[in-house]
């Protein structure tokens, strides 16, 4: 009789636990807000560190890149960007994850084309991010999407030695090939891409409707990075085209509906390096 009562009590406890979990689902890991010194300034960033990181990733949003991060970690712009919205997934996959804002002196005029994105100043900031993350978990990888491709390319060209050098570069839906003077590209605005030596992964969607990042650009981009140790290309299928601007995050350009697939594609590739 006592055993029966214990079983009933255990069943009741389990039902209560299930009810509590359904009301209060598991809370995602909370971002730490850090400030990283660079060029006599401090740049705010969101940081996630898993228990035993296999390395570090630095995620750079597309567009003008000005996240307008608050002191409390609130994201003023770009929360829906594909890399920003998947930051916790990279941490869950075992990588210390940094999502940096831009430096205070770059925020002036950061809208529009945002010329700072391929500037020497921003490349130095990225070097500071890399050095910071190297103190947390090596190796350190750069991952950028859309217009951030110019920033990654510039950093990889300029930061060729020492602790600020990225160990690999991943570019998703990148503006790499010069297609139109209406938008910048790594080919035209950065140049010297053959100087990049690190392994490179290019991820595109085969139905990306953004005219500046067609999937066909990946093959030509591979020839531009001819000095790299390796250039691998992944073309994804499926997902959703969305109903808005084809160059924005909620479209094939931003891999709408495929966040888990993108993170797995990238992190699997990084682990094989």
NUTIMI-519357 format. One record per residue (C-alpha): residue number from 1; z, y, x. Coordinates in steps of 0.001 Angstrom, whole numbers, plus 500000, padded with zeros to 6 digits. Each point is the difference from the previous one (the first is absolute). Layout:
{pt NUM, {Z, Y, X}}
...
//
This chain:
{pt 1, {500000, 500000, 500000}}
{pt 2, {500792, 502358, 502849}}
{pt 3, {496613, 499263, 501588}}
{pt 4, {498260, 500839, 496738}}
{pt 5, {501818, 503319, 499776}}
{pt 6, {499017, 500819, 503598}}
{pt 7, {496369, 499305, 499248}}
{pt 8, {500097, 502164, 496912}}
{pt 9, {501646, 502771, 501984}}
{pt 10, {497385, 499695, 502755}}
{pt 11, {497147, 500119, 497483}}
{pt 12, {501472, 503105, 498403}}
{pt 13, {500345, 501646, 503406}}
{pt 14, {496366, 499246, 500820}}
{pt 15, {498858, 501472, 496695}}
{pt 16, {501961, 503161, 500720}}
{pt 17, {498491, 500209, 503490}}
{pt 18, {496470, 499613, 498634}}
{pt 19, {500673, 502679, 497406}}
{pt 20, {501317, 502391, 502647}}
{pt 21, {496981, 499409, 502236}}
{pt 22, {497615, 500605, 497114}}
{pt 23, {501670, 503319, 499282}}
{pt 24, {500433, 500999, 503641}}
{pt 25, {497104, 498543, 502013}}
{pt 26, {500276, 499689, 503771}}
{pt 27, {499972, 503406, 501639}}
{pt 28, {497344, 500557, 502677}}
{pt 29, {501117, 500828, 503506}}
{pt 30, {500889, 503683, 500201}}
{pt 31, {498121, 502278, 502366}}
{pt 32, {501931, 501572, 502841}}
{pt 33, {498995, 503595, 500693}}
{pt 34, {499614, 500741, 503709}}
{pt 35, {498777, 502943, 502026}}
{pt 36, {497964, 499392, 503144}}
{pt 37, {499697, 502590, 502756}}
{pt 38, {496462, 500997, 500975}}
{pt 39, {498600, 503159, 501589}}
{pt 40, {503329, 501884, 499680}}
{pt 41, {500125, 499211, 496276}}
{pt 42, {501460, 497268, 497859}}
{pt 43, {497805, 497958, 497694}}
{pt 44, {501552, 498363, 496954}}
{pt 45, {499167, 496373, 499204}}
{pt 46, {501015, 497044, 497857}}
{pt 47, {501254, 496963, 501900}}
{pt 48, {500576, 496415, 498904}}
{pt 49, {501362, 497420, 502451}}
{pt 50, {500267, 496298, 499072}}
{pt 51, {502686, 497773, 501497}}
{pt 52, {497895, 498575, 502844}}
{pt 53, {496779, 502009, 500316}}
{pt 54, {496997, 498319, 501587}}
{pt 55, {498632, 503406, 500989}}
{pt 56, {499443, 503438, 498528}}
{pt 57, {497326, 501570, 497814}}
{pt 58, {499341, 503700, 499515}}
{pt 59, {498283, 500732, 496692}}
{pt 60, {497897, 503168, 499717}}
{pt 61, {498917, 501128, 496549}}
{pt 62, {496501, 501247, 499267}}
{pt 63, {498932, 503366, 498613}}
{pt 64, {501658, 503030, 501555}}
{pt 65, {502990, 497821, 500930}}
{pt 66, {502689, 502569, 499147}}
{pt 67, {502612, 497844, 498239}}
{pt 68, {502395, 502932, 499583}}
{pt 69, {502964, 497701, 500588}}
{pt 70, {503329, 501347, 498843}}
{pt 71, {503268, 499570, 501889}}
{pt 72, {500931, 497369, 497426}}
{pt 73, {496784, 498076, 500656}}
{pt 74, {498281, 501161, 496845}}
{pt 75, {496204, 499946, 500395}}
{pt 76, {498414, 503245, 498870}}
{pt 77, {496412, 498782, 500308}}
{pt 78, {498312, 496656, 500589}}
{pt 79, {502518, 497562, 498536}}
{pt 80, {497085, 498077, 498488}}
{pt 81, {498017, 499807, 503236}}
{pt 82, {499266, 496355, 500751}}
{pt 83, {501961, 499904, 503254}}
{pt 84, {502879, 502131, 498743}}
{pt 85, {500472, 497933, 496872}}
{pt 86, {500012, 496720, 501954}}
{pt 87, {502413, 501027, 502771}}
{pt 88, {502782, 497726, 498734}}
{pt 89, {497580, 497052, 500010}}
{pt 90, {499298, 500506, 503719}}
{pt 91, {503726, 500023, 500649}}
{pt 92, {500476, 496885, 497868}}
{pt 93, {497245, 498351, 502061}}
{pt 94, {502192, 500493, 503073}}
{pt 95, {498874, 503288, 501554}}
{pt 96, {502038, 503124, 500647}}
{pt 97, {498082, 502549, 497932}}
{pt 98, {499622, 503733, 500538}}
{pt 99, {498277, 502350, 497544}}
{pt 100, {499872, 503436, 501662}}
{pt 101, {499390, 503400, 498487}}
{pt 102, {498145, 502621, 502040}}
{pt 103, {501665, 502472, 502353}}
{pt 104, {501081, 503387, 498595}}
{pt 105, {497346, 501914, 501951}}
{pt 106, {497258, 497782, 498555}}
{pt 107, {500988, 500587, 496390}}
{pt 108, {498454, 503456, 500062}}
{pt 109, {496549, 499520, 498539}}
{pt 110, {500374, 496222, 499715}}
{pt 111, {497963, 499877, 496786}}
{pt 112, {496229, 499668, 499825}}
{pt 113, {498369, 498254, 502944}}
{pt 114, {503229, 500237, 502059}}
{pt 115, {498534, 500476, 503452}}
{pt 116, {503325, 499188, 501612}}
{pt 117, {499312, 496329, 499265}}
{pt 118, {497762, 499635, 503042}}
{pt 119, {501844, 502515, 502190}}
{pt 120, {501657, 499466, 503365}}
{pt 121, {503278, 501299, 498528}}
{pt 122, {500109, 497349, 497317}}
{pt 123, {499083, 497297, 502509}}
{pt 124, {503039, 501045, 502028}}
{pt 125, {502171, 499729, 496891}}
{pt 126, {498681, 496496, 499384}}
{pt 127, {500882, 499184, 503604}}
{pt 128, {503560, 501135, 499309}}
{pt 129, {500124, 497724, 496945}}
{pt 130, {498796, 497066, 502096}}
{pt 131, {502565, 500643, 502730}}
{pt 132, {502750, 500229, 497373}}
{pt 133, {499033, 496704, 498391}}
{pt 134, {499634, 498326, 503393}}
{pt 135, {503738, 500523, 500369}}
{pt 136, {500522, 498066, 496762}}
{pt 137, {497562, 497090, 500174}}
{pt 138, {496937, 499261, 502102}}
{pt 139, {497037, 499692, 499786}}
{pt 140, {499108, 503165, 498066}}
{pt 141, {496937, 500129, 497772}}
{pt 142, {498239, 502944, 498381}}
{pt 143, {498714, 499577, 496437}}
{pt 144, {498123, 502769, 498224}}
{pt 145, {497856, 500344, 496913}}
{pt 146, {497034, 502159, 499002}}
{pt 147, {500134, 503365, 501828}}
{pt 148, {502877, 498763, 502168}}
{pt 149, {497323, 497971, 501804}}
{pt 150, {499158, 503165, 501920}}
{pt 151, {503631, 500374, 501054}}
{pt 152, {500248, 496404, 501179}}
{pt 153, {496740, 500256, 501887}}
{pt 154, {501087, 503205, 501738}}
{pt 155, {503390, 498516, 500891}}
{pt 156, {498432, 496796, 501346}}
{pt 157, {497569, 502037, 502146}}
{pt 158, {502617, 502422, 501334}}
{pt 159, {503032, 497714, 500322}}
{pt 160, {498579, 497464, 502407}}
{pt 161, {503033, 499263, 502197}}
{pt 162, {503785, 499870, 499927}}
{pt 163, {502524, 499610, 497170}}
{pt 164, {497988, 502198, 497620}}
{pt 165, {497003, 497635, 500062}}
{pt 166, {499561, 497988, 496770}}
{pt 167, {499740, 496236, 500479}}
{pt 168, {497388, 499590, 497251}}
{pt 169, {498288, 502058, 497325}}
{pt 170, {499363, 499123, 496348}}
{pt 171, {497742, 502207, 497879}}
{pt 172, {499532, 499509, 496263}}
{pt 173, {497199, 501726, 498047}}
{pt 174, {499537, 502173, 503055}}
{pt 175, {497848, 503117, 500307}}
{pt 176, {498498, 498788, 503261}}
{pt 177, {496245, 500432, 499655}}
{pt 178, {498311, 503397, 499725}}
{pt 179, {498410, 499980, 496557}}
{pt 180, {500050, 503618, 498846}}
{pt 181, {500979, 503397, 501363}}
{pt 182, {502081, 500388, 496850}}
{pt 183, {502693, 497787, 501537}}
{pt 184, {501219, 499358, 503548}}
{pt 185, {499670, 496645, 501723}}
{pt 186, {501387, 498362, 503126}}
{pt 187, {496464, 499640, 501322}}
{pt 188, {499253, 503722, 499832}}
{pt 189, {503399, 501717, 500256}}
{pt 190, {501782, 497723, 502482}}
{pt 191, {497271, 498330, 502014}}
{pt 192, {500390, 497910, 503171}}
{pt 193, {501092, 497059, 497855}}
{pt 194, {498738, 497600, 502660}}
{pt 195, {503094, 500992, 502022}}
{pt 196, {502292, 498179, 497569}}
{pt 197, {501103, 496734, 501614}}
{pt 198, {502522, 498610, 497518}}
{pt 199, {499233, 497306, 497416}}
{pt 200, {498738, 501539, 496760}}
{pt 201, {499965, 498743, 496416}}
{pt 202, {497737, 501683, 497448}}
{pt 203, {500755, 499269, 496339}}
{pt 204, {497599, 501190, 497288}}
{pt 205, {499311, 499117, 496394}}
{pt 206, {496480, 498750, 499412}}
{pt 207, {499732, 502173, 496856}}
{pt 208, {501659, 503155, 501323}}
{pt 209, {498387, 502760, 497934}}
{pt 210, {501003, 502842, 502317}}
{pt 211, {496777, 501259, 501607}}
{pt 212, {501747, 500633, 503340}}
{pt 213, {501465, 496514, 500436}}
{pt 214, {497427, 497411, 498917}}
{pt 215, {500622, 496426, 501075}}
{pt 216, {496747, 500078, 501974}}
{pt 217, {501587, 502557, 502334}}
{pt 218, {502173, 497295, 501548}}
{pt 219, {497119, 498383, 501883}}
{pt 220, {498908, 503271, 501606}}
{pt 221, {503597, 500934, 500743}}
{pt 222, {500333, 496797, 501960}}
{pt 223, {497253, 501166, 502346}}
{pt 224, {501762, 503353, 500485}}
{pt 225, {503137, 498143, 501154}}
{pt 226, {498014, 497910, 502470}}
{pt 227, {502664, 500398, 502701}}
{pt 228, {502767, 498463, 497893}}
{pt 229, {501473, 496623, 500880}}
{pt 230, {498952, 498770, 496586}}
{pt 231, {498781, 501550, 496752}}
{pt 232, {500563, 497849, 496931}}
{pt 233, {498644, 500878, 496558}}
{pt 234, {501391, 498890, 496629}}
{pt 235, {498153, 500840, 496779}}
{pt 236, {502162, 499505, 496930}}
{pt 237, {498796, 499177, 496509}}
{pt 238, {501583, 500255, 496564}}
{pt 239, {502622, 502513, 498967}}
{pt 240, {499226, 502939, 497735}}
{pt 241, {497562, 502890, 500281}}
{pt 242, {502355, 502183, 497952}}
{pt 243, {498736, 502801, 497803}}
{pt 244, {500492, 503073, 502177}}
{pt 245, {498673, 501394, 503265}}
{pt 246, {498511, 497099, 502030}}
{pt 247, {501351, 501586, 503191}}
{pt 248, {503607, 500005, 498779}}
{pt 249, {502716, 497366, 500336}}
{pt 250, {499726, 498403, 496564}}
{pt 251, {496529, 498568, 500527}}
{pt 252, {498245, 497455, 502203}}
{pt 253, {500310, 502612, 502752}}
{pt 254, {503779, 499615, 499763}}
{pt 255, {499869, 496271, 499212}}
{pt 256, {501396, 500440, 496507}}
{pt 257, {501540, 496747, 498800}}
{pt 258, {499848, 498442, 503468}}
{pt 259, {503031, 501371, 501803}}
{pt 260, {501477, 496594, 500827}}
{pt 261, {496625, 498746, 501232}}
{pt 262, {499523, 503007, 502281}}
{pt 263, {503471, 499711, 501514}}
{pt 264, {499550, 496270, 500591}}
{pt 265, {496567, 500529, 501539}}
{pt 266, {501340, 502596, 502419}}
{pt 267, {503274, 498314, 500940}}
{pt 268, {498369, 496583, 500470}}
{pt 269, {497525, 501620, 502397}}
{pt 270, {502764, 501768, 501905}}
{pt 271, {501977, 496784, 500449}}
{pt 272, {496964, 498282, 501539}}
{pt 273, {499579, 502608, 502728}}
//
